[in-house]
Amino acid sequence: MANLFEKVVSLSTLLDAWKLVHAKGSAGGLDGISIEDFQKDLSRNLDKLSSDLKSGRYAPEPLERIDIPKHDGSGEKRPLSLPSVRDKIVQQAVRLVLEPIFNPIFLDCSYAYRPGKGPRKAFGRVNHYLTTERRRWAALADFDRFFDTLDQDILIRQVAKLVDDPEILSLIRMWIKIGFVRSGGDYSDAEAGIGQGSVISPLLSNIYLHLMDRIWQRHELGRKLQAKLVRYADDFVVLCRKDVATPLHVVREILERLELELNEGKTKIVDANKEAFRFLGFELKMNVGSKGVPYPHIKPAAKAVEKVKTRINEITARNQTWRPMDEVVRDMNRALRGWSGYFHFRNSSAVFLKVKRHAEERLRNHLRKRHKVGNWKSAMIQIPRRVLYEKHGLYKLPTVAGWKMAHAST
């Protein structure tokens, strides 16, 4: 048994993986076993999982495939694949063992699913290129159905360059080859792609798209084309001083080598000095400060704001007055905290105040219907803002800028 696989199947690694899966609180898969079910006999379940892996009896369950709204607030949906709790634990264990091997080789232009990176660091880099380096032209794009279409053979070859453990490679092959079942019960084979929503998919996507980053670096395309690449998973922006068509054409050629295509409907070239653009759910627009210094004004995009408002409306709708009040507020707080955790950044104060007032109004209106308060004026008196927060425990959205140095570059 190779050394990496020994680490994966050890009870200490599986326990660490379980803790991460449990902390996330995600749903189970097709086998119907929930996080709570697995926890009831945790020690025995982890022992059996370790034994099944060592003996070769382990086999993943087909993925449960559902469609959920995209995080960027566009209103579009994306497929989400749900592994079983057992499969999540093993995938997390493999991820714990492999990430220290792969993270050091990933390049600075890659910002997704990496320690010390993230969307805010990506915007810091975009800010630097727009302000310090005065790159006014931006090409924004993402890949067309990346998680559904990436070439599985190319992926395995890239993993195998740094991982020569046959058991680990076998596990990854099983996970990407396993099919999925939709809500109607229809099973489909996975002939391409990886399950978006699987615990291992963020690492695998970074390994695959590292090829793009390496080609860009190896051929010194940033210097030759006078273009800078900032990539967050399958969303990216290329920032240029003048010519942006040529760098975008080169990106298309690179993607052909990776068996990928651009989503042409979302590919856009903008003059950042004249028009706003959206990236990772935010809207960025170049403004000029009081001292005549340009800075990027970054706030949640309108579609992202509409998304959270719509979710609050659903939770507080008239047909939800039958639910216990603590459940209604719990779901509101979950939606508000999640949205705030991602979007509380840079010039967000005004937008956050609007969302905060919307949540207050919706909860007050929900209480008015629940308790049959006659009119809005009476509701304002009987259910003031203080009651919403102190009695009912509504989460108070922050309305101070997410980044005090809102005009600074990083």
C-alpha positions in Angstrom: 0.0 0.0 0.0 1.5 3.3 -1.1 2.3 6.0 1.5 -0.4 8.5 0.4 -3.1 5.9 0.5 -2.0 4.9 4.0 -2.5 8.5 5.1 -6.0 8.6 3.5 -7.3 5.4 5.1 -5.9 6.1 8.6 -8.5 6.7 11.2 -6.9 10.1 12.2 -7.3 11.4 8.6 -10.8 10.1 8.2 -11.7 11.7 11.6 -10.3 15.0 10.5 -12.2 14.7 7.2 -15.4 13.8 9.1 -15.0 17.0 11.2 -14.8 19.1 8.1 -17.8 17.4 6.5 -19.8 17.7 9.7 -18.9 21.4 10.2 -20.2 22.2 6.7 -23.5 20.5 7.6 -24.3 19.5 4.0 -27.0 17.1 3.0 -26.5 13.4 2.3 -26.8 11.6 -1.0 -28.9 8.9 -2.6 -28.4 6.3 0.1 -30.5 8.5 2.5 -27.9 8.5 5.3 -27.7 12.0 6.8 -24.9 13.6 8.7 -26.9 12.9 11.9 -27.4 9.2 11.0 -23.7 8.7 10.4 -22.8 10.5 13.6 -24.9 8.2 15.8 -22.3 5.4 15.5 -19.4 7.5 14.3 -16.5 5.3 15.6 -17.9 2.1 14.0 -18.8 3.9 10.8 -15.3 5.3 10.4 -13.7 1.9 11.2 -15.8 0.2 8.6 -15.0 3.0 6.0 -11.3 2.5 6.7 -11.6 -1.3 6.4 -13.6 -1.0 3.2 -10.9 1.2 1.7 -8.0 -1.0 2.7 -9.8 -4.2 1.4 -10.9 -2.7 -1.9 -14.6 -3.1 -1.0 -15.2 0.6 -1.1 -17.3 1.8 -4.0 -18.9 5.3 -4.3 -22.7 5.8 -4.6 -24.1 7.5 -7.8 -24.4 11.2 -7.3 -27.7 12.9 -6.7 -28.1 15.7 -9.3 -30.2 18.8 -8.5 -30.3 22.3 -10.0 -29.7 25.4 -7.8 -29.4 29.1 -8.6 -25.9 30.4 -9.4 -24.2 32.3 -6.6 -23.6 35.4 -8.8 -27.3 36.4 -8.7 -27.8 36.0 -12.4 -31.0 34.1 -11.9 -29.5 31.2 -13.9 -29.2 27.7 -12.5 -26.3 25.2 -12.3 -26.3 21.5 -11.7 -25.1 20.4 -8.2 -24.0 16.8 -7.5 -24.5 15.5 -4.0 -22.3 12.5 -2.9 -23.2 10.3 0.0 -21.8 11.2 3.5 -19.4 8.3 3.2 -18.1 9.5 -0.2 -17.7 13.0 1.1 -15.6 11.8 4.0 -13.3 9.8 1.7 -13.1 12.7 -0.8 -12.2 15.1 2.0 -9.5 12.7 3.3 -8.0 12.6 -0.2 -8.2 16.3 -0.5 -6.4 16.8 2.9 -3.6 14.6 1.6 -3.3 16.0 -1.9 -3.7 19.7 -1.4 -0.3 20.2 0.3 1.2 18.6 -2.8 -0.6 20.6 -5.4 -1.2 24.0 -3.8 2.5 25.0 -4.0 2.6 24.5 -7.7 -0.5 26.6 -8.5 0.3 30.0 -9.9 -0.5 33.5 -8.5 -3.2 34.2 -11.1 -5.3 31.4 -9.7 -7.6 32.6 -6.8 -10.2 29.9 -6.1 -10.3 27.2 -3.5 -6.8 28.0 -2.1 -5.6 29.1 1.3 -4.8 32.8 1.4 -6.6 33.5 -1.8 -10.3 34.0 -2.6 -12.5 36.5 -4.4 -11.4 39.5 -2.3 -7.7 38.8 -3.2 -8.7 38.4 -6.8 -10.3 41.9 -6.8 -7.3 43.3 -5.1 -5.2 42.1 -8.0 -7.7 43.5 -10.5 -7.6 46.8 -8.6 -3.8 46.8 -8.9 -3.9 46.2 -12.6 -6.5 48.9 -13.2 -5.0 51.6 -11.0 -1.3 51.1 -10.5 -0.6 49.6 -14.0 -3.4 51.6 -15.7 -4.8 48.7 -17.7 -8.1 50.0 -18.9 -9.3 47.2 -21.2 -10.9 44.1 -19.6 -12.0 40.9 -21.3 -14.4 39.0 -19.0 -15.2 35.4 -19.7 -15.9 32.0 -18.3 -15.9 28.5 -19.7 -18.9 26.9 -21.3 -20.2 24.2 -18.9 -16.7 23.6 -17.5 -17.6 21.1 -14.8 -19.7 19.1 -17.2 -17.3 19.0 -20.1 -13.7 18.8 -18.9 -11.7 15.9 -20.4 -11.4 13.2 -17.7 -8.4 11.6 -19.3 -6.5 14.9 -19.3 -7.4 15.4 -15.7 -6.1 12.0 -14.6 -2.9 12.5 -16.5 -2.4 15.8 -14.7 -3.0 14.3 -11.3 -0.7 11.4 -12.1 2.2 13.8 -12.7 2.5 14.4 -9.0 0.7 11.4 -7.6 2.0 7.9 -8.4 -0.1 6.1 -5.9 -2.4 3.7 -7.8 -5.0 3.5 -5.0 -5.4 7.3 -5.0 -5.7 7.4 -8.7 -8.2 4.6 -8.7 -10.4 6.5 -6.2 -10.3 9.6 -8.3 -11.2 7.6 -11.4 -14.2 6.1 -9.6 -15.5 9.5 -8.4 -15.3 11.1 -11.8 -16.7 8.1 -13.7 -19.6 7.5 -11.4 -22.9 8.5 -12.9 -25.7 10.6 -11.4 -29.4 10.3 -10.7 -31.8 13.3 -11.2 -34.9 13.9 -9.1 -37.1 11.9 -11.5 -35.0 8.8 -10.9 -33.2 8.7 -14.3 -29.6 7.5 -14.2 -27.0 9.0 -16.5 -23.4 8.0 -17.1 -20.6 10.6 -16.5 -18.7 10.4 -19.8 -17.1 13.8 -19.2 -16.6 16.4 -16.5 -16.6 16.1 -12.7 -19.5 16.5 -10.3 -19.8 20.2 -9.2 -20.6 19.9 -5.6 -18.4 17.0 -4.8 -15.9 17.7 -2.0 -13.0 16.8 -4.3 -14.1 18.9 -7.3 -12.5 22.2 -6.3 -9.1 20.6 -6.1 -9.6 18.7 -9.4 -10.8 21.8 -11.2 -7.7 23.7 -10.0 -5.4 20.9 -11.2 -7.1 20.9 -14.6 -7.1 24.7 -15.1 -3.5 24.9 -13.8 -2.7 23.7 -17.4 -4.1 27.0 -18.7 -2.1 29.0 -16.2 1.1 27.1 -17.0 0.8 27.6 -20.8 0.2 31.3 -20.1 3.3 31.5 -18.0 5.6 29.1 -19.9 5.1 31.0 -23.2 5.4 34.4 -21.4 2.1 35.5 -22.8 1.6 38.2 -20.2 4.8 39.9 -21.3 4.4 39.2 -25.1 0.7 40.3 -25.2 1.0 43.0 -22.5 -2.0 41.3 -20.7 -2.6 40.1 -17.2 -4.7 37.1 -16.3 -6.8 36.8 -13.1 -8.7 33.6 -12.8 -11.2 32.4 -10.2 -12.1 28.8 -11.0 -13.8 28.9 -14.4 -14.4 32.7 -14.3 -11.5 34.9 -15.4 -10.6 38.4 -16.6 -7.7 39.5 -18.9 -6.6 43.1 -18.3 -4.7 45.0 -21.0 -3.5 48.5 -21.8 -4.4 48.5 -25.5 -5.0 45.3 -27.6 -7.4 42.9 -25.9 -8.7 41.0 -28.9 -5.4 39.2 -29.4 -5.0 37.9 -25.8 -8.6 36.7 -26.0 -7.9 34.9 -29.2 -4.9 33.2 -27.6 -7.0 32.1 -24.6 -9.4 30.4 -27.1 -6.5 28.6 -28.6 -5.3 27.4 -25.2 -8.8 26.2 -24.3 -8.9 24.1 -27.6 -5.9 22.2 -26.3 -7.8 21.6 -23.1 -10.9 20.4 -24.8 -12.8 23.5 -23.4 -14.7 26.4 -24.9 -15.6 29.9 -23.8 -19.1 30.8 -23.0 -19.4 33.3 -25.8 -22.7 34.6 -24.5 -20.9 35.8 -21.4 -17.6 36.9 -23.0 -17.4 40.6 -23.0 -14.8 43.3 -23.7 -15.1 46.6 -21.8 -13.3 49.8 -21.4 -13.1 49.9 -17.6 -12.6 53.7 -17.6 -16.0 54.2 -19.2 -18.3 51.4 -18.2 -18.9 49.1 -15.3 -18.4 45.3 -15.5 -19.5 42.3 -13.4 -17.0 39.8 -12.0 -17.7 37.1 -9.4 -21.1 38.6 -8.5 -19.7 42.1 -8.0 -20.0 45.2 -10.1 -16.8 47.2 -10.7 -16.8 50.7 -12.0 -13.8 53.1 -12.1 -14.5 56.4 -10.3 -12.3 59.4 -9.5 -11.7 60.4 -5.9 -11.8 63.9 -4.4 -8.0 64.3 -5.1 -8.4 63.2 -8.7 -7.1 59.7 -8.2 -9.0 56.9 -10.0 -10.2 54.0 -7.9 -12.5 51.0 -8.6 -15.9 51.3 -6.9 -16.8 47.7 -6.1 -20.3 46.7 -4.8 -22.6 43.7 -5.1 -24.1 43.5 -8.5 -27.8 44.2 -9.0 -28.6 40.6 -9.8 -26.9 39.5 -6.6 -29.0 41.9 -4.6 -32.2 40.8 -6.3 -31.3 37.2 -5.5 -31.1 37.7 -1.7 -34.2 39.9 -1.7 -36.1 37.2 -3.6 -35.0 34.6 -1.1 -36.1 36.8 1.9 -39.5 37.2 0.1 -39.9 33.5 -0.2 -39.2 32.9 3.4 -41.6 35.6 4.6 -44.4 35.0 2.1 -48.0 34.9 3.2 -48.1 31.2 2.7 -45.3 30.7 5.3 -47.2 32.2 8.3 -48.0 28.6 9.5 -44.3 27.9 10.3 -42.9 28.5 13.8 -41.5 32.0 14.0 -38.1 30.8 15.1 -37.8 28.7 11.9 -38.7 31.7 9.7 -36.1 33.9 11.4 -33.5 31.1 11.3 -33.9 30.8 7.5 -33.8 34.5 7.1 -30.6 34.8 9.1 -29.0 31.9 7.2 -29.7 33.6 3.9 -28.5 37.0 5.2 -25.4 35.7 6.8 -24.4 33.7 3.8 -24.9 36.6 1.4 -23.1 39.0 3.8 -20.2 36.7 4.2 -19.5 36.8 0.5 -20.5 40.4 -0.5 -19.5 42.5 2.6 -16.5 44.0 0.8 -15.3 47.4 -0.4 -18.1 49.9 -1.3 -21.0 47.8 0.0 -22.5 50.1 2.6 -25.3 51.6 0.6 -26.4 48.3 -0.9 -26.2 46.5 2.4 -28.5 49.2 4.0 -31.1 48.6 1.3 -31.0 44.9 1.9 -31.2 45.4 5.6 -34.2 47.6 5.3 -35.8 45.1 2.9 -35.4 42.3 5.5 -36.8 44.5 8.2 -39.8 45.4 6.2 -40.5 41.8 5.1 -40.2 40.4 8.6 -42.5 43.2 10.0 -45.0 42.5 7.2 -44.8 38.8 8.0 -45.6 39.5 11.7 -48.4 41.8 10.8 -50.1 39.1 8.7 -49.4 36.5 11.4 -50.9 38.6 14.2 -53.5 40.3 12.0 -52.3 43.8 12.7 -54.7 46.1 10.8 -52.5 48.6 8.9 -48.9 49.5 8.3 -48.9 52.5 10.6 -50.0 50.3 13.5 -47.4 47.7 12.6 -44.7 50.3 12.7 -45.8 51.2 16.3 -46.3 47.7 17.6 -43.3 46.1 15.8 -40.5 48.7 15.8 -37.1 47.9 14.5 -35.8 47.1 18.1 -38.4 44.3 18.4 -37.2 42.7 15.2 -33.7 42.4 16.5 -34.0 42.0 20.2 -37.1 39.9 20.5 -37.1 37.9 17.3 -33.3 37.7 16.8 -33.1 39.0 13.2 -29.5 39.1 12.0 -28.3 42.7 11.7 -26.6 43.2 8.4 -23.4 45.3 8.7 -23.7 48.7 7.0 -20.1 49.8 7.4 -17.9 49.3 4.4 -16.4 45.9 4.2 -13.0 47.3 3.6 -12.2 50.7 5.3 -9.4 51.4 2.8 -12.0 51.2 0.0 -9.9 53.3 -2.4 -6.6 51.6 -1.8 -4.9 49.1 -4.0 -3.4 45.8 -2.9 
